[in-house]
Amino acid sequence: MNNTSFLDRVFHLKENGTTIKTEILAGATTFMTMAYILAVNPMIMGAIGMDKGAVLTATCLASFIGTLLMALLANYPFALAPGMGLNAFFAYTVVMSMGYSWETALSAVFFEGVIFILLTLTNLREAIFNAIPMNLKKAVSAGIGLFICFIGLGSAHIVVSNEATKVALFSFKSAALSGSFYTTGTPVLIAILGIFITAFFMIKKVRGNILWGILASWILGMIAEATGLYIPDPSVGAFSTFPQFNGLASLLPQSIEPVFMKLDFSQVISFDFFAVLFAFLFVDIFDTLGTLVGVSQKANMLDKEGKLPRIKLALLSDAIATIFGSLLGVSTTTTYVESAAGVGEGGRTGLTAVTVAFLFLVSIFFSPIFLAIPAFATAPALIIVGFLMFTSVATTNFGELTEAIPAYITIIAMPFFYSISEGISMGIISYVVLNALSGEKKKISPLLIILAIVFIAKYFFIG
């Protein structure tokens, strides 16, 4: 009874029409829907040379800290973790395409968090959000969805490079003729099956459908390996699907030392670094605010004016979590749209978030399991998450060309140029130019003009 009274005083359970049981079940549901990040994030970060075990531990800790902050500061049932899309931008654009080290990229994430705190305390974060046209906000989400999908298709080798057509579908015939089908072809088949399985779970509204899709694909991989239909070959990136347990020591958390406090500030004073930092800021601003508003609306948390009470505390939690995440060794920690799953189960307070945070902390002790999940099992998650983000295109205004064309450019630039930042910059530039030429100057704010000039200058002076 005392525990009940204490939790009610802290989280205002009765006031929000919920119970301890409901909140805990809601937290477990949210965790199930977003636990795929524990398998996907090490895979993405591992592609740029970061230690997967250390990244897994850092992911768990960053998610624990961020979600706990949301619970205690804002008392909302929202969960935080290193963001999908933002981790892809971190790895594939900033490090692979632009040539920065991951240590330098972490420093950009750190400064992003610091700037977010300042923007939140001065209410500028909301002002920036209001300055960017809604159509571009939706286009950014849709473009990132295509970008993530393309990454998933590539990581599963469903799509491969081709000299004649640049990209092409994996050739099962060539794999069979070369005698490598059981090493290269089987994973592709399993990944394709995994997409259908995950989609089926979504259609049937199975809770944790993305996580169950990963597990189903992984189990198929283990069955294939056990029966000889899949033959691992590390030299070509085909690894065993079975966890490697080496006694009790393997159940201890993986050391975070390889990525902890590895920030490199030596290149922060450069124009190109500013572009990277702004891209992080831009994407996260809209991702977080959009998630908060969307999930809050579903939970009937918005007031009569459509505003979210205590939004400053929620945004502050997100900002502080980003700083902690960069120090731990992960990309931007942000609020997850999968929080809607817990809200759908009745979660209304920070007790839901506390439950999620606890489950992330416990996950540290199961690192051998998460590290054994192969890329072909996580690829369906990337592709389906890409679909979820792409759905914002359905509400994008394509009726007015001055809105539609910049949105279209934003969307196609991200996957085709393999860069989220290029999509953002080209979207802003095209929006300002086309509306100015069309006489729609009232739609262009001074902030948009400044941003367009900055991005144009980048192409002339940096490339």
C-alpha positions in Angstrom: 0.0 0.0 0.0 2.9 2.3 0.9 4.6 1.5 -2.4 1.3 2.3 -4.2 0.9 5.6 -2.5 4.5 6.5 -3.2 4.2 5.7 -6.9 0.9 7.6 -7.1 2.5 10.7 -5.5 5.5 10.5 -7.9 3.7 9.7 -11.1 0.1 10.9 -10.4 -1.4 7.6 -11.4 -5.0 8.2 -10.2 -4.9 11.7 -11.7 -4.1 10.2 -15.1 -6.6 7.3 -14.8 -4.1 4.5 -14.7 -2.7 1.8 -12.4 0.7 0.3 -11.6 -0.2 -2.9 -13.5 -1.3 -1.0 -16.6 1.9 1.2 -16.6 4.2 -1.8 -16.2 2.5 -3.8 -19.0 2.6 -0.7 -21.2 6.3 -0.3 -20.5 7.0 -3.9 -21.5 5.0 -3.4 -24.7 7.0 -0.3 -25.7 10.3 -2.1 -25.0 9.2 -5.0 -27.2 8.5 -2.7 -30.1 11.8 -0.8 -29.9 14.2 -3.5 -28.6 15.3 -4.1 -32.2 17.6 -1.1 -31.7 19.8 -3.4 -29.5 20.5 -5.6 -32.5 20.5 -2.9 -35.3 22.6 -0.2 -33.6 25.7 -2.3 -33.1 25.4 -3.5 -36.7 25.2 0.0 -38.1 28.0 1.4 -35.9 30.1 -1.8 -36.4 30.2 -0.9 -40.1 32.4 2.1 -39.4 34.8 0.2 -37.1 33.2 0.8 -33.7 33.3 -2.2 -31.3 29.9 -3.9 -31.5 30.0 -5.1 -27.9 30.9 -1.7 -26.6 28.2 -0.1 -28.8 25.6 -2.5 -27.4 26.4 -1.6 -23.8 26.4 2.1 -24.7 23.1 1.7 -26.4 21.6 0.1 -23.3 23.0 2.7 -21.0 22.0 5.7 -23.2 18.5 4.3 -23.5 18.3 3.7 -19.8 19.4 7.2 -18.9 17.3 9.0 -21.5 14.1 7.1 -20.7 14.6 7.6 -17.0 15.1 11.3 -17.5 11.8 11.5 -19.4 10.1 9.6 -16.6 11.4 11.7 -13.7 11.6 15.2 -15.3 8.5 15.2 -17.5 6.4 12.2 -16.2 5.6 11.1 -19.7 5.4 7.5 -21.0 7.9 8.2 -23.8 11.0 6.0 -24.3 14.3 7.2 -25.7 17.2 5.4 -27.5 19.8 6.1 -30.2 17.6 7.1 -33.1 17.1 5.2 -36.3 17.9 7.5 -39.2 20.2 9.5 -37.0 22.5 6.5 -36.5 22.5 5.9 -40.2 23.4 9.5 -40.9 26.1 9.2 -38.3 27.6 6.1 -39.8 27.0 6.2 -43.6 27.0 9.9 -44.3 29.3 11.7 -41.7 31.8 8.9 -41.4 31.7 6.9 -44.6 30.7 9.6 -47.1 32.2 12.7 -45.6 35.3 11.0 -44.2 35.1 12.1 -40.6 36.2 9.7 -37.9 33.5 8.3 -35.6 35.2 10.1 -32.7 34.7 13.5 -34.5 31.0 12.5 -35.2 30.5 11.9 -31.5 31.7 15.4 -30.8 29.0 16.7 -33.2 26.4 14.8 -31.3 27.8 16.2 -28.0 27.5 19.8 -29.3 24.0 19.0 -30.7 22.9 18.1 -27.1 24.4 21.3 -25.7 22.7 23.4 -28.3 19.4 21.6 -27.7 19.6 22.5 -24.0 20.1 26.2 -24.9 17.4 26.1 -27.5 15.0 24.4 -25.1 15.6 26.8 -22.2 15.2 29.8 -24.5 12.1 28.4 -26.3 14.0 28.7 -29.6 13.6 25.0 -30.3 9.9 25.4 -30.8 10.5 28.6 -32.8 12.8 26.8 -35.2 10.2 24.0 -35.5 7.5 26.6 -36.5 9.8 28.3 -39.0 10.2 25.2 -41.2 7.3 24.4 -43.5 5.3 21.4 -42.5 5.5 19.9 -45.9 9.3 19.8 -45.6 9.1 18.2 -42.2 7.0 15.4 -43.6 9.3 15.1 -46.6 12.4 14.7 -44.3 10.7 11.8 -42.5 9.7 10.1 -45.8 13.2 10.6 -47.2 14.9 9.1 -44.2 12.5 6.2 -44.5 13.7 5.5 -48.1 17.3 5.9 -47.0 16.9 3.4 -44.1 15.1 1.0 -46.4 18.0 1.2 -48.9 20.5 0.6 -46.2 18.5 -2.5 -45.1 18.3 -3.8 -48.6 22.1 -3.4 -48.9 23.0 -4.9 -45.6 21.0 -8.1 -46.5 22.6 -8.0 -50.0 19.1 -8.0 -51.6 20.4 -5.0 -53.5 24.1 -5.2 -54.7 26.3 -2.8 -56.7 26.4 -3.3 -60.5 28.7 -1.5 -63.0 26.1 -1.3 -65.7 23.1 -0.2 -63.7 24.8 1.0 -60.5 22.5 -1.1 -58.4 20.8 -4.5 -59.1 18.9 -7.3 -57.5 21.0 -10.1 -56.0 21.5 -12.9 -58.6 20.6 -16.3 -57.2 21.7 -17.8 -60.5 25.2 -16.4 -60.2 25.5 -17.5 -56.6 24.5 -21.0 -57.5 26.9 -21.2 -60.4 29.8 -19.9 -58.3 29.0 -22.5 -55.6 28.5 -19.8 -52.9 24.7 -20.1 -52.7 24.6 -21.5 -49.2 26.9 -18.7 -48.0 25.5 -15.7 -49.9 22.1 -16.8 -51.4 20.5 -18.3 -48.3 20.8 -15.1 -46.2 19.1 -13.1 -49.0 16.2 -15.6 -49.0 15.9 -15.4 -45.3 15.9 -11.6 -45.3 13.1 -11.6 -47.9 11.1 -14.0 -45.8 11.8 -11.9 -42.8 10.2 -8.8 -44.6 7.0 -10.8 -45.3 7.0 -12.2 -41.7 7.4 -8.8 -40.1 4.8 -7.3 -42.5 2.3 -10.1 -41.6 2.9 -9.4 -37.9 2.2 -5.7 -38.5 -1.0 -6.5 -40.4 -2.2 -8.7 -37.6 -1.3 -6.0 -35.1 1.0 -8.3 -33.1 2.7 -6.3 -30.4 6.4 -6.1 -30.9 6.0 -7.0 -34.5 9.4 -5.6 -35.6 11.2 -7.5 -32.8 9.3 -10.7 -33.5 10.3 -10.3 -37.2 14.0 -10.1 -36.2 13.7 -13.1 -34.0 11.8 -15.1 -36.6 14.5 -14.3 -39.2 17.3 -15.2 -36.8 15.7 -18.5 -35.9 15.4 -19.3 -39.6 19.1 -18.5 -40.0 20.0 -20.9 -37.1 17.9 -23.6 -38.6 19.5 -23.1 -42.0 23.0 -23.2 -40.4 22.2 -26.3 -38.4 20.9 -28.1 -41.4 23.8 -27.0 -43.7 21.6 -24.7 -45.8 23.6 -21.8 -44.6 27.4 -22.0 -44.4 29.1 -19.1 -42.5 32.3 -17.6 -44.0 33.6 -14.6 -42.1 35.9 -13.6 -45.0 32.8 -12.5 -47.0 30.9 -11.2 -44.0 28.8 -14.3 -43.4 29.0 -15.0 -39.7 27.6 -17.8 -37.5 24.1 -17.2 -36.2 24.6 -18.9 -32.9 25.6 -17.0 -29.7 29.1 -17.6 -28.4 28.8 -18.3 -24.7 32.1 -18.7 -22.8 31.0 -19.5 -19.3 29.7 -16.9 -16.8 32.1 -14.3 -18.2 30.1 -14.0 -21.4 27.0 -13.0 -19.4 28.9 -10.0 -18.0 28.3 -6.6 -19.8 30.6 -6.0 -22.7 33.2 -3.4 -21.9 32.2 0.1 -22.9 35.9 1.3 -22.9 36.5 1.1 -26.7 33.8 3.9 -27.3 33.5 5.6 -23.9 34.6 9.3 -23.8 36.3 9.0 -27.2 35.1 12.3 -28.6 37.5 14.2 -30.9 37.1 18.0 -30.9 40.0 18.7 -33.2 37.9 19.4 -36.3 35.0 21.3 -34.8 36.1 24.7 -36.1 35.2 24.2 -39.8 32.4 25.0 -42.1 31.8 21.4 -43.0 31.6 20.4 -39.4 28.9 23.1 -38.9 26.9 21.5 -41.8 27.1 18.1 -40.1 26.1 19.6 -36.7 23.2 21.4 -38.3 22.0 18.3 -40.1 22.0 16.4 -36.7 20.1 19.3 -35.2 17.6 19.6 -38.0 16.7 15.9 -38.2 16.4 15.5 -34.5 14.4 18.6 -33.9 11.6 17.4 -36.2 11.9 13.8 -35.3 11.5 14.5 -31.6 8.9 17.2 -31.8 6.9 15.2 -34.3 7.0 12.1 -32.1 6.0 14.0 -29.0 3.0 15.6 -30.7 1.9 12.5 -32.5 2.1 10.1 -29.5 0.6 12.7 -27.2 -2.3 13.2 -29.5 -3.1 9.5 -29.5 -3.0 9.6 -25.6 -5.2 12.7 -25.4 -2.4 14.6 -23.7 -2.7 17.8 -25.7 -4.5 20.7 -24.3 -7.3 22.7 -26.0 -4.8 24.7 -28.0 -3.1 21.6 -29.3 0.0 22.1 -27.1 1.7 19.5 -24.9 2.0 20.5 -21.3 5.5 20.2 -19.9 6.9 19.9 -23.4 10.0 21.9 -22.3 10.8 19.2 -19.7 10.3 16.5 -22.3 12.6 18.3 -24.8 15.1 18.9 -22.0 15.2 15.2 -21.2 15.9 14.5 -24.9 18.8 17.1 -25.0 20.5 15.8 -21.8 20.2 12.2 -23.0 21.9 13.2 -26.2 24.9 14.6 -24.3 25.1 11.5 -22.1 24.8 9.3 -25.2 27.7 11.0 -27.0 29.9 10.5 -23.9 28.9 6.9 -23.8 29.7 6.4 -27.4 26.4 6.4 -29.4 24.7 8.7 -31.9 21.8 11.0 -31.0 19.5 9.7 -28.3 15.9 10.7 -29.2 12.3 10.0 -28.4 10.9 6.9 -30.1 7.6 6.8 -32.0 7.3 3.2 -30.8 6.2 4.8 -27.5 2.8 4.9 -29.1 2.6 1.1 -28.6 2.8 1.5 -24.8 0.3 4.4 -24.9 -2.0 2.2 -26.8 -1.8 -0.3 -24.0 -2.9 2.4 -21.5 0.5 3.9 -20.5 0.0 7.5 -19.4 2.8 8.4 -16.9 6.5 8.2 -16.3 6.1 4.8 -14.6 5.7 3.3 -18.1 9.0 4.9 -19.0 10.7 3.7 -15.8 9.7 0.1 -16.8 11.2 0.6 -20.3 14.4 2.0 -18.7 14.8 -0.9 -16.4 14.4 -3.4 -19.2 17.1 -1.6 -21.2 19.4 -1.8 -18.2 18.8 -5.6 -17.8 19.5 -6.1 -21.5 23.2 -5.4 -20.9 23.6 -8.9 -19.5 22.5 -10.6 -22.7 25.1 -9.1 -25.1 26.1 -12.5 -26.6 22.6 -13.0 -27.8 22.2 -9.5 -29.4 25.7 -9.6 -31.0 24.9 -13.0 -32.7 21.9 -11.6 -34.6 23.1 -11.4 -38.2 22.6 -8.5 -40.6 20.1 -10.5 -42.7 17.9 -10.8 -39.6 18.0 -7.1 -38.8 17.6 -5.9 -42.4 13.8 -6.6 -42.4 13.5 -4.3 -39.3 15.4 -1.5 -41.2 13.1 -1.9 -44.3 9.9 -2.0 -42.2 11.0 1.0 -40.0 11.7 2.8 -43.3 8.1 2.1 -44.4 6.8 3.5 -41.1 8.8 6.7 -41.6 7.8 6.9 -45.3 4.1 6.9 -44.5 4.4 10.6 -43.7 4.3 11.1 -47.5 0.6 10.3 -47.4 -0.2 13.6 -45.7 2.3 15.6 -47.7 0.8 18.4 -49.8 1.4 17.5 -53.5 -1.4 19.7 -54.8 0.6 23.0 -54.7 3.7 22.7 -56.8 5.7 25.2 -54.7 5.2 22.8 -51.8 5.3 19.6 -53.7 8.5 20.0 -55.7 10.8 20.9 -52.7 9.2 18.0 -50.8 9.9 15.6 -53.8 13.5 16.8 -54.0 14.0 16.3 -50.3 12.7 12.7 -50.5 14.6 11.5 -53.5 17.9 13.2 -52.6 18.4 11.2 -49.5 18.5 7.6 -51.0 19.9 8.6 -54.4 22.7 10.7 -52.9 23.1 8.4 -49.9 22.9 11.3 -47.6 20.3 12.7 -45.2 22.0 16.1 -45.1 21.9 16.5 -48.8 18.1 15.9 -48.8 17.6 18.5 -46.1 19.8 21.2 -47.7 18.4 20.7 -51.2 14.9 20.7 -49.8 15.4 24.1 -48.1 17.2 25.6 -51.1 14.6 24.5 -53.6 11.8 25.7 -51.3 13.2 29.2 -50.9 14.2 29.6 -54.6 10.9 28.3 -56.1 8.7 30.3 -53.7 10.7 33.4 -54.3 10.5 33.0 -58.1 6.8 32.3 -57.9 6.1 35.4 -55.9 5.2 33.5 -52.7 7.6 35.5 -50.6 5.3 35.6 -47.6 5.9 31.8 -47.2 9.6 32.3 -46.8 10.8 33.2 -43.3 14.1 35.1 -42.7 15.4 31.9 -41.0 14.7 29.8 -44.1 16.6 32.4 -46.2 19.6 32.2 -43.9 19.6 28.4 -44.0 19.4 28.4 -47.8 22.3 30.8 -48.1 24.4 28.7 -45.7 23.8 25.5 -47.7 24.5 27.1 -51.1 27.7 28.5 -49.7 28.6 24.9 -48.6 28.3 23.6 -52.2 30.5 26.4 -53.6 33.2 26.4 -51.0 33.3 22.8 -49.7 31.5 20.6 -52.3 
